[in-house]
Amino acid sequence: AATNNFLPPPLQSISANDLPNIAVANGVETVGKDPNCNDASCLGVWDGLLADCPHDKIQQEKIFAGGASCVSSQDDTPGVFAEPWDYSDVVATSQGSVDDVYFKQMDLLILAVQSVSKQHGDKVIILFQKGRYLRVQFTDGSSGENSIGEFYFTPNDTTVQFRIGSLSKSSLGFGGRSLSNAERAERIRKSLRYLKVPVLRN
């Protein structure tokens, strides 16, 4: 993701049990991360990056068993990766800087997340939102499976990075088949009318 020395605006909403740090070190933003978490699975933006998706056998089993699984725009693992989103068309028709535009886009993203969830019969809760970063919890309307969604408007460009991952360790016991998180992300993107960023992969 592109970087600058941008510091997010004051806190807009926060869980009482979640007090993540915000810092910019070497021009790379960290926001929404538990300071006591120090591995690749930590939620939040850490030096400009979201957490990896799980790469173990359980992750693959959930895909075949009808679980929501995990999708990420910053993890190029086959079966996990999805292209980041681009909202440059919005900037081209808007007044103000890219930083000005993303404030409105964050509001539209929240509306899209809520609208798409309602259409599928899902429940969605905003867990944390600060500056360019949003974290929500989806509860699938068919299966009851819970997933955490993270969305990040990267500084100084028009890219949205995202990760939506299931909290369940198994798909056994679900009341129905879950909407895959890859499909959930795609429905949100289409609702926003964002483009996909072409990414060359090895």
C-alpha positions as CSV (number, residue, x, y, z in Angstrom):
1,A,0.0,0.0,0.0
2,A,1.1,3.5,-0.7
3,T,2.2,5.4,2.4
4,N,2.7,8.9,3.8
5,N,2.8,10.6,7.2
6,F,-1.0,10.8,7.5
7,L,-2.3,10.5,11.1
8,P,-6.0,9.4,11.3
9,P,-8.5,11.9,12.8
10,P,-9.8,11.6,16.4
11,L,-11.6,8.4,17.4
12,Q,-15.1,8.1,16.2
13,S,-16.2,4.8,17.8
14,I,-14.4,2.3,20.0
15,S,-15.2,-0.7,22.1
16,A,-14.4,-0.3,25.8
17,N,-12.3,-3.4,25.7
18,D,-10.4,-2.5,22.6
19,L,-7.9,0.3,22.9
20,P,-5.5,-0.3,19.9
21,N,-2.5,1.9,19.3
22,I,-2.2,4.3,16.4
23,A,1.3,5.2,15.1
24,V,3.1,6.0,12.0
25,A,6.6,4.6,12.0
26,N,8.8,5.1,8.9
27,G,5.8,6.5,7.1
28,V,3.8,3.3,7.6
29,E,0.5,3.4,9.5
30,T,-0.5,1.1,12.4
31,V,-4.1,1.3,13.6
32,G,-6.5,-0.9,15.4
33,K,-3.9,-3.4,16.5
34,D,-3.7,-4.9,20.0
35,P,-0.2,-3.8,21.2
36,N,0.1,-7.2,23.0
37,C,-0.4,-9.2,19.8
38,N,2.8,-9.8,17.8
39,D,2.2,-12.3,15.1
40,A,0.8,-12.4,11.6
41,S,-2.7,-13.3,12.9
42,C,-3.2,-10.0,14.8
43,L,-6.3,-8.0,13.8
44,G,-5.8,-4.3,12.7
45,V,-3.4,-2.6,10.4
46,W,0.2,-3.3,11.3
47,D,2.8,-1.3,9.3
48,G,0.2,-0.9,6.5
49,L,-0.8,-4.6,6.4
50,L,-3.8,-6.6,7.5
51,A,-3.4,-10.0,9.1
52,D,-2.8,-13.1,6.9
53,C,-5.6,-15.6,6.5
54,P,-5.0,-19.0,8.1
55,H,-3.1,-21.4,5.8
56,D,-3.7,-24.7,7.6
57,K,-5.7,-27.7,6.8
58,I,-8.7,-26.5,8.8
59,Q,-9.0,-23.5,6.5
60,Q,-9.2,-25.7,3.5
61,E,-11.7,-28.0,5.1
62,K,-14.0,-25.1,5.9
63,I,-14.1,-24.2,2.2
64,F,-15.3,-27.6,1.1
65,A,-17.6,-28.0,4.1
66,G,-19.6,-24.9,3.3
67,G,-18.0,-22.5,5.8
68,A,-17.4,-18.8,5.2
69,S,-13.6,-19.3,5.2
70,C,-11.3,-16.3,4.7
71,V,-10.5,-13.8,1.9
72,S,-7.9,-11.2,1.8
73,S,-6.6,-8.6,-0.6
74,Q,-3.1,-8.7,0.9
75,D,-2.6,-12.5,1.0
76,D,-1.7,-14.0,-2.4
77,T,-2.4,-17.6,-1.3
78,P,-4.5,-19.4,-3.9
79,G,-8.1,-19.7,-2.7
80,V,-7.7,-16.8,-0.3
81,F,-6.6,-13.8,-2.5
82,A,-9.0,-11.3,-3.9
83,E,-8.1,-8.1,-5.7
84,P,-8.0,-4.8,-3.7
85,W,-10.7,-2.3,-4.6
86,D,-10.2,1.1,-6.3
87,Y,-12.4,4.2,-6.0
88,S,-10.4,6.5,-8.3
89,D,-13.5,7.1,-10.4
90,V,-15.2,8.6,-7.3
91,V,-12.2,10.9,-6.7
92,A,-12.2,12.1,-10.4
93,T,-15.7,13.4,-10.0
94,S,-15.4,14.8,-6.4
95,Q,-14.0,18.1,-5.1
96,G,-11.2,18.0,-2.5
97,S,-8.2,15.8,-2.0
98,V,-8.0,12.1,-1.8
99,D,-7.9,12.4,2.0
100,D,-11.1,14.5,1.9
101,V,-12.9,12.0,-0.3
102,Y,-12.1,8.9,1.8
103,F,-14.1,10.3,4.8
104,K,-17.3,10.1,2.7
105,Q,-16.3,6.8,1.3
106,M,-16.0,5.3,4.8
107,D,-19.6,6.3,5.5
108,L,-20.6,4.8,2.2
109,L,-18.7,1.6,3.0
110,I,-20.5,1.2,6.3
111,L,-23.8,1.7,4.5
112,A,-22.9,-0.9,1.9
113,V,-21.8,-3.4,4.6
114,Q,-25.1,-2.9,6.4
115,S,-27.2,-3.1,3.2
116,V,-25.5,-6.2,1.8
117,S,-25.9,-7.9,5.2
118,K,-29.6,-7.1,5.4
119,Q,-30.2,-8.4,1.9
120,H,-28.7,-11.8,2.9
121,G,-30.4,-11.8,6.3
122,D,-27.1,-11.4,8.2
123,K,-26.4,-9.5,11.3
124,V,-23.6,-7.0,11.3
125,I,-22.0,-5.1,14.2
126,I,-19.4,-2.3,13.9
127,L,-16.7,-3.3,16.4
128,F,-14.2,-0.5,15.7
129,Q,-13.8,2.4,13.3
130,K,-11.0,5.0,13.4
131,G,-9.6,7.1,10.6
132,R,-9.1,4.9,7.5
133,Y,-9.8,1.6,9.3
134,L,-13.1,-0.3,9.9
135,R,-13.7,-3.6,11.7
136,V,-17.1,-5.3,11.8
137,Q,-18.5,-8.7,12.8
138,F,-20.8,-10.6,10.4
139,T,-23.2,-13.3,11.7
140,D,-24.4,-15.4,8.8
141,G,-28.2,-15.5,8.6
142,S,-28.3,-19.1,7.4
143,S,-25.6,-20.8,9.5
144,G,-25.0,-18.5,12.4
145,E,-21.2,-18.5,11.5
146,N,-19.4,-15.4,12.7
147,S,-16.7,-13.6,10.7
148,I,-14.6,-10.5,11.2
149,G,-14.3,-8.1,8.4
150,E,-11.6,-5.5,8.1
151,F,-11.4,-2.7,5.6
152,Y,-8.6,-0.1,5.1
153,F,-8.4,2.9,2.9
154,T,-4.7,3.2,2.3
155,P,-3.1,6.6,2.6
156,N,-2.3,8.8,-0.4
157,D,-4.1,6.7,-3.0
158,T,-7.5,5.3,-3.9
159,T,-7.1,1.7,-2.8
160,V,-9.2,-0.3,-0.3
161,Q,-7.5,-3.3,1.3
162,F,-9.7,-5.8,3.1
163,R,-9.8,-9.1,5.0
164,I,-12.9,-11.1,6.0
165,G,-12.2,-14.2,8.0
166,S,-14.4,-16.8,9.8
167,L,-14.0,-17.0,13.6
168,S,-15.1,-20.7,13.6
169,K,-12.6,-23.5,13.8
170,S,-14.9,-25.9,12.1
171,S,-18.0,-25.8,9.8
172,L,-19.6,-28.7,11.7
173,G,-22.7,-27.8,13.6
174,F,-23.8,-24.9,11.4
175,G,-27.5,-24.7,10.8
176,G,-27.0,-24.1,7.1
177,R,-24.5,-23.3,4.4
178,S,-22.6,-20.0,5.0
179,L,-22.2,-17.3,2.4
180,S,-18.5,-17.4,1.6
181,N,-16.6,-14.4,2.7
182,A,-15.2,-14.1,-0.8
183,E,-18.7,-13.7,-2.1
184,R,-19.6,-11.4,0.8
185,A,-16.7,-9.1,-0.1
186,E,-17.7,-9.1,-3.8
187,R,-21.2,-8.1,-3.0
188,I,-20.0,-5.2,-0.9
189,R,-17.6,-4.1,-3.7
190,K,-20.4,-4.2,-6.3
191,S,-22.7,-2.2,-4.0
192,L,-20.1,0.5,-3.8
193,R,-19.4,0.2,-7.5
194,Y,-15.7,0.1,-6.9
195,L,-13.3,-1.4,-9.4
196,K,-10.9,-4.2,-8.9
197,V,-7.2,-3.3,-8.8
198,P,-5.3,-5.5,-11.4
199,V,-2.6,-7.4,-9.5
200,L,0.2,-9.4,-11.2
201,R,0.8,-12.6,-9.3
202,N,3.6,-15.2,-9.7
